[in-house]
Amino acid sequence: MFRNRAVWLAALGWVSANALLLVLADRRLPLDLPGTAERPTSAYLVDFNVRLAEVFLIMTLAFFLTRRRPRPDLAARAPERATALRETLLLIAYGAGGLALGFVVGRTFGWHPFGLHLAGSVNETNDHVARSEALAWAGYNLVVFAIVPLAYFWRRYPARALNLVSADRRGDLRLIVVVLLVEGIVQIAALRPEIFDLGARQLLLGVPLTFILYMAGTVLPTMVFVYAILIPRFVKLTGSVATTVIFGGLTYAALHVWDSWAEYGSPREAAVSIAFLLLTYFGPGMVKVWLTVRTGNAWVHVWAYHALAPHTLVDTPHVAHTFGIHR
């Protein structure tokens, strides 16, 4: 792994993103995040690097929990190299087009651009997300990034080739439980989610609504587009799991380019936003790839590291507020 050029480039990119924020953001981040007026840039950088340590902890746990399992041959699940390259390039172009159209649709209706996160998700609080925006966002992403790609590839490849079948259900379940417990504890400690302040009615209605909304708007689109379809092709084209993990992390980060905190009004703001985007999503994207390549099952990361923690755990108060669910 340490002879892999992509690994060293990724490490250099991580250090460069840290340095870029220190130089360009000055003492305060020019982003639409709560608390940036009081919190220095250095505090965010400490958080990012601590989270990266947690990323490697989870990846190490996943390695030990799967070390005795036969390693799935994801390259064999992809088509021959020329076809894999063509499909990968078309998928990347399609994804970029989906994000561009999501920008247009969102702005046309006076909403935030449609990315893989609803405005107000995880590390932000926006009181101006309407129900119509939340529902349109979920429906758009489900159709564009999940239903359409899956319908196209389902006709050409079996479910196993799309990483949709478990080869070891008991092993997958054990991995899901361990990773979910670790990630849940980290999310509670780091973000102090307000879900524990909600009333019984808000929990009863808000938890399943949040689960369904985010399953449609971010979890299934991410799972299908990146981890079911692109990851086997990355392995085929690179011949390297390490490079695939890095490419998957970058792809996952790119799908969040329209997060509502980002500012692209000037070159400085754009550079800061992109650096912040990479530091936020590159690590979690790598975890999701690692869970997939270790198990051959794209569903594992859905339950272990996405649908329940962080989204249902962290975003239920936001959804309860958006849909007017009171105590």
N, C-alpha and C positions, 0 to 999 in steps of 0.2 A: 504493500500500500504506500509506503514512504518513498518508493521509487516512481510513483505515479505522478506525472506532471500536473494532472488536474487537481490532485490533492494539494500540491504546493501553490498552485494558482488560486485555489479556494482560500487557503490560509492567508495568502497575500491580499486577496480581495477583502477578507474579513478585517484584517489590520488596516487596510486602506480606507474602508468604510468608517471604522472608528476614528481614524485620523481626519477624514473629511468632515465628519460631524464636529470635531473639536475645532477645526480651522474655520469652517464656513458658518456654523451655527452660533459662534461666539459663546456667550454664557447661557443664552436662552434659545430654545428651538423655535424657529419661525413656522410652527405647525399648529393646526387647529385641534390641539389636544388639551383636555382639562388639566390644569395645574402647571402648564409650561411657564406661566408668568412667575411662579414661585420656585419651580424646580430647576436646578442647573442641568446643563447638558451632560456633565460628568456623571450625574446620578443615573441618567438613562443608560449611559455606556456601561456603568457597573452592572445594571440590571441585565443588559444584553449579554454580557460575558458570563454572568452567573447562570443565565438561562442556557447558554451554550454548554456549560458544564453539566447542567441537568439533561440536556439533549444526549450528551455522550454517556451519561449514567444510564439512561433508558435504553440506548443502543447496546450498551454492555450487558444490561439485564436480559435484553432480548436475545443476545448472542448466547449467553449461558443457558437460557431456557430452551433454546432450539439447537444446541450444539450436537445433540445425539440424533437429531432428526435428519433424514436424507435431504440434502440441499436441492430445492426445486431448480430445474433447468429452464429458466425463463427465456433464454435465447432460443431454445427449441420451440417455444410457444409462439414466437414471431415468425413471419414469413421469411423467405430468402432475402438476402441483404439488399438487393436493388429495390424490391417491393417495400421492404421495411423503411428504407431511406425515403422513398416516394411518399409513403403513408405518413411518416413522421413530419416531413416538410409540409404536407398538406394539412395535417392536424395543427401544426404550429400556426400556419397561415389562417386556418379556420378559427383557432382560438383568438388570434389577434383581431380578426374580423368581428368575432362575437363581442370582444371587449369594446371595440370601436362602435359597433351598433348599440351596445349597452350604454355608452356615453351619450349617443344621440337620443336614444329613447328616454333616458332619464332626464336629460336637459329639456327635451321637448315638453315634458309634462311638469317641469318645474321641480324635479326631484334630483337626488344625487345620482351620478353615473352608476350604472350597474356593474359592480365587480363581484368578487366572490365573498364579500362581506357586506351585510346590511349596514348602512350608516348607524353608528352607535354601538357596534359590536365590540366586545371584549375589553378594549382598553380606551374606550371613548364613551362620552355621554352626550347625546344630542336629543333635545326635546322636540325637535321639529320633524320627526319621521312620521308620516301619516300611515294609516292602515292600508290605504290604496297603494302607497309606495312599497310597503313591506310585502304585500301580496303579489304585486307586479314583479318585484325583484325576484321573489322565490320562483314564480312561474316562468319568468324569462330564463333564469339560470338553469332550471330543471330541463326546459325544452332544449335550449341551445347547447349546453355543455354535458347533458346526460342523455336525454331521450334520442336526439338526432344522432350523435356519434354511436350510441349503443345500438340503435336500429340499423345503422349502416354496417357496423362490424359484426353484429350478431348474425347477420345473413352469411358472413364469409368465414367466421371462426367459431369453434365450439366454446362453451363456457370456460373450460379449463385454460384455453389459450388466452382468455381475457381475465385470468386470475380471479374468477368468480366462484370457484369450487374449492372446498377445503380437502386437503389430503390427510389431515390429522385433526379431527374436531376437538378431541380432548386436549391435545397440545395447544391448539389455537385458543381454546377457552381459558386454559391456565395462563397463557401469555396475556390475553386480554385482561383478566382479573388483576394480575400483578401490575401491568403498566397503568391500568385505570386507577388503581389505588395510589400508586406513586404520583401520577399526574394530578389526580384529584387533591391530594395533600398539598402538592406544590401550588396548584391554582388557588386553593383556599388561603395558604400562607402568603402568597405573593400579591394576589389581587383583592383579598378580603371581600368576596362577592356578597352583594346585598340580598341574595336569595334567602339568607337566614333571617332577614328582617321582614319578609313578606308574611301576610296573613294566610290563614288556612285556605280561604277562597282563592286568593291569588296563586297559591301553590297548586291547588287542585285544578285550576283552569290554565294557569300560566305555564306550568311545566310541560304538559303534553303539547300545548300550542307551540311553545318554543322548540320542542323536539321536532315536531312536524315541519315547522317553518324553516328551521335551519337544515333539516335533513333534505328538504327540497331545494333550498337556495344555495347551500354551500357544500354539504357533506356528500350527497350523491353526485353532484356535478364534478367535484374534485376527484372522488373515487373513480368514476367512470373515465373521465377525460385523461387524468394523469396516471393513476395507479393501475387501472385495468388495461388501458390501451397503450399509453406511451411507454411505460416502464419496460415491458418486454422488448420493445423496439430499441430503446436506449441500450439495453444489455446486448442485443444483437449487433448494434452498430459500433459500440465501444469495446465490447469484449471484456468489460471491467465492471464489477459491482461497485467499486469505489467511485468511478466516474459517473455511473448511473445514479448513485445516491446524490452526487453533487448536481447533476443535471436536473434531477427530480426536485431538489431543493430550490434551484433557480426558477424552474417552471412554476412551482407552487407560489413563490414570491411574486412572479410576474402577474399571476392571476388576481392579485390583490392591489394592482396599481391604482385603482380608483377608490381606495379607502378614503373615507370622507375627511380624515385629518390631513391628507396630503395637499400640498400647495405647489402649483406649477406655474405661477404667475411670472416668475423670473428665473433665469438660469441658476441663481443661487438657491432659490426655494426648490427648484426641481432637483438639483443635485442633493440637497439635504433630504428631500422626500424619498428619493431613490435609495440613498444610503440607509435611511431609517427603515424603509421597506425591506431591504435585504437583511438587516440586522434583526428585524422582527420575525420574518417568515422563513428565512433560509434554513434555520435549525429545525423548526417543526416540520418543514417539508422533507428534510433528510430523515427524520424519525419515521415518517409515514412510508417513505421508500424502503427503509431498512426493515420495517415490519413486513412489508410486502415481499421483498426478496428473500427473507429468511423463512417465510411460510408459503409463498406462492399464492397467498389468499389476500386480495385487496380489501376484503371485509374486515380483516383484523384491525387495521388502523381506524376504521369507522367507529368501532365500539370501544377500542382501547384509548384512542388519542384524538377524538374529534367530536363525535355527536354528543356524548355525555359530558366529557371534560375536554375542552372548556365550555362549549356552547350552551348546553342546557344548564350547567352549573352557574355560569357567569351571566348569560344573556336573558334569563327568565325575568329579572326585574325590568329590563329594557322593553321586552315584549309585553309584559303586563301593563307598563305605562303606555306603550304605543296603542294597544287595543282597549285601553280604558278599563282594565280589570282592577277593581277596588277591593278593599278588605270586606 
